[in-house]
Every structure is written in C-alpha cells, then in structure tokens.
Amino acid sequence: MRPLIALLLLFLWPASAMAEVRPSPCMPFIGEQMDFSVGWEFINAGYATMQVTGNATGWQVETRARTNRFLDMFKKVRDTITARGICIGDRMQSTVFDIEQHENRYHAVKKTRFLWKRHRATFTQNGKTDSYRVPAGHLSVIDAFFLVRAMKLEAGKTLTIPIFDSRKRYELEVRVSKRRKKFKAPWGGFVDCIEVEPKLKTEGIFSSKGKIKIWMTDDDRHIPLKMTAKIKIGHIVAILNDYRNGRI
C-alpha cells in the first residue's frame, strides 16, 4: 500500500537536461517541465517535477518525488517513475512504465512492459514476471493523464480510457465537472480552469483512497494548476509552482 502523500508526489515530475524535442502527432506536450509543491492542509510536505522529452520513436515522461527535510523525519520519500510511449497513427500507445520506490525502509522496483503487438503486458517485481492479456491501445496511468489533457473536455461528460496498472486492466473514468474556477498561474495573472475527477481502481497515480480533483487551464493545453485529495484527516494539495515549454 502506497501512502497517499507519496502518490500525490508521484503524480507530478524529471531528472536530466531536456533531450532534443521531437514532434509527435499524438503527444503535443513534448518539451514540458512542471514543478509542484505538495502539502497537507497548510503544511508543505514535499516537491515533485515532471518532464516530457522526445526520442527517436516517441516520448518519455520522467517523474520524481521527494519529501522535504521535515517530513523526512517521519516518512522519507524518494520515488521515481519512468513512462515511455509511441504514436501509432494519431493514437497513444504506452510501452514502458517503471516505478522505483524508496520510502523509509520500503524499497521496490516495479516494471511494466506493454507488448502491444502481441496484445499482452508483463509486470515484474522482486525478480518475478507475470504476463497478462492486454489489447493494444491500453495506457499507463501517466500516459492516460496526458491523453486526458489532449482531449476535448466538455462539461458534464465522462471520459473512459483503457489502462493497465498494477496487474489490472480496466476502463479509467474521468468526469469533467460543470464547475469553473480561476487560479493564479505561475506565468502571472489568473486563468479560468476546469475541474476533472479521475476514478482509478488501483493504488496508483490517481489514488482511489481519496476523492481527487484536478483543476486544469481551460485552453488547448489543459495545464494542471492545482490538485486536491480528500483523506480521513483533511486534504492533501498539490500546486503548480513553475511551468516551462517554450510557449509561456
């Protein structure tokens, strides 16, 4: 079981300098870098960043998360996620989803490979690999997040995305709320945002353990400015502190 604070940190980040940006017809976010602060109520808990780079065949999203010095005394988190994918025509296809967790004494490496040409996926942990029937077109939770951002988000609609996560294959539901709010953007000023609610059925990026809401800019890029997750005691909040992609 992954603690929710770690999941929220993981939701969001990158390590190396940006690779050469290559256009992808189904992934318009190559070149993005986002930095987030994550906190519990009014207490800062840690940081997360996300970076999307291009490669010869598609893209890579590298995400890293860490708690701050204060939280390190109670629950030290140093987690990394690597997600890769390719475009098949105008459709996204995940190929790799790796998680490396370092949370206090708990350490784990989990590797997922999407063998889409064979309509299968493998999941490896602790030296054991299991194989599952997963039709082509299924995504990792990271790639599903970017697919949502690339889609037309109509108020009151519910989107469904086929995903494979933590040994499970199912349809991820994402509800687009009719509510609108204004949030201050890192590049200055206040912008209109739409609210979306993903409902994940596994312990993953969009945790099912707390009600999650994400506010994205109401434009073609749907940049996530704020995310909240309700837990038994209060809320965990992630705020976008910096955004870079060469356009803003």
N, C-alpha and C positions, 0 to 999 in steps of 0.2 A: 504494500500500500504506500503510495507516494503522498507525503503531506501536501495540503493544498497550497501552502506558500511556495513550495518548490514547483508545483505545477504552474502557478501563475508566473513565477520567474522563468520557467521553461517556455511559456507561451511566446515569449518575446525574443532573439539575438545572433556574433561573428568574431573572428579572430584575426585573420591575416589581412594584409592590404588588399584592396579591390583588384580582382582579376580584370582582364580585358572584357569590356561589356559587349556582348553579342546579342543581337535582336532575336527574340523567339516569338513566333506568332501567337502562342497561347499563354505566354508568361511576360506581360508587359512591365513587370516590376524589377527586372534585372538592373542592378546598379543601386538599389535602395539600401540605406543604412538607417536603422532606427535605434534610439537609446531610450530606455524606460526606467523609471523609478517604481519600486513596488513597496507597498506599505500595508500595515494592518491598522485600520481606522486612521489615526493621525501619527502613527509611529512608522518611520521609514524602516523597511526590513531588508532591502537589497536592491540589486540592479540587474537589468537584462538588456541585451542588444541583439539585433537581428540584421543580417547582411545577406543580400542576394547577389550572387555573381554568375556570370555566364561561363560556359565551357564549350568544347568542340561539338557536343551533341545536345546540350540543353542548359540546365541551370543547377546551382547548388545553393541551398539555404543553410547557413551555419548559425547556430543559436547557442548562446552561453548564458549562464545564470549564476549569480553568487549572492550570498547574504552579506550584509555589512559586518563590521567588526563587532558591534554589539550583539547581533543575532548569532554570530559565530560561536559565542559562548554557550548558546543553548541548542542551536541546530545549524551547524555549518553546512552550507550547500555550495557545491562546485559542480554544476551539471553542464553537459554539452549535448546538443542534438545536431546531427547532420542529415539533411534531406536532399535527395537528388531526384531529378526527373527529366523527361524529354517531351517534346511535342510530337504527336502523331497527327499530322494534319493540323487542325486547329484545336485539338483535344489534348489535355494534360494527361501524362502517364507517369506515376511515381516509379522509381527504380530502386532507390535505397532510402532506408530510414534507420538511423543508428542513434542509440541513446547511451551515453556514458554518465553514470550517476555516482557522485561522491557526496554522501550525506551522513555526516558523523562517521560511525563505524560501518555504515552500509555502503557497499560498493557493488556496482553491477554494470555489465556491458550487454546490451540487447541489440541484435542486428536483424533487420528485416530486409529481404530481397524480393522485389516484385518481378517474377519471371513471367511477364505479361504475354510473351509469345507462346508460352505453354499453359497459360491460364492457371498459374499457380503462384504461391508465395511461400517463402521459408522464414521461419523465426528461430533465431539461435540465441541461447543463453546458457551460461555455465557449461559450455562445450557440447550441449545437446541441441540438435537441429530438428525441427518438426516442419512438415510440409502440409500445405492446405490448398484446397481448390479455390482460387480467386480469379475470376474472369478479368480480362483486360479492361482497363478503364478505372479500376479501383485506385484510390489515392491514400497517401499517408495523411495524418491529421494536419501536418504543416502545409502540405500542398493543398488540402481542402480549404484551409484558411485563405490561401491566395486565390483559389478558384472563386470563393465567395466574393472576395474583393473585386474580381474581374467581371462578375455577373451584374446584370441589371437588377437592382434591389428595389422592388415595388412594395410599398407599404401594405401590410396586411397579408402578404404572401408568405408561404413556407417553401423553402428550397430543400431538395434532397440530393445528397451526394454520396455515391458508393465509396466506402472506405474499408481499409483493413488495418486494424490496430490491436496490438496486444493479443494476438491469436484469434481475433474475432472479425468477421466480415458482416457488415450491415449498412443500412442507409442512415447517414447522418442528417438529422433535421435541423434546419436553421430558419428560425422565424424572424421575419422583418416587421418590426413594430411600426405602428402608425405615428408614434411619438417622435417629435423632433426637439433637439436642444442645441444651444450654442455653447461652444467650448473655446477657450483660448488656445490658439495654435502656437507651436514652437517658433514658427516663422513670423509671428506677430499678428495681432488682431484676433477677433472672434469669428468663428466659422460655423455654419449650420452643419449639424451631424444627425445621422440616422442611427437608430438603435436596433441591434440584432441580438438574438438569443440562440446560441448553438446548444444542442442537446446530445451530448456524447454519451455512449453507453459503456465506455471503458474508463479506466483510470488513466487519463492522458492529458493532452494539452488543454482541451476543454473539459475540465473535470465534471463528472456527474454528481460529485459530492456537495456542490454548492450551486445555487442559481446564478448563472453568469450572464452579464450583459456587456456588450461591446458597442461603443459609440464610434462610428466611422464618418469621415467627412462626406457630405452629400454632393459628391462630384464623381468623375470617372475613375479616380484612384482609390476612393474609399479608405483613406489613411486612418488607422486606428488611433484615436486620441486618448481614449480612456476605457478601462475595463474594470468591472467590479464583480466580486464573487461573494455571495452571502454564505456565511458559515454559522455554526452554532453560536459563536460569540462574535457579533459584529460583522464587518465586511473587510475583505482584502481588496485593495485598489492599486491598479497599475496606471501610470500617467506617462504619456509620451513627452520626453524632455527635448529631444533633438531628432530632426528628420533631414536626410540628405539624399538627393537623387539627381542633382544637376539641373532640375527644373525649378525648384523652390529655393 
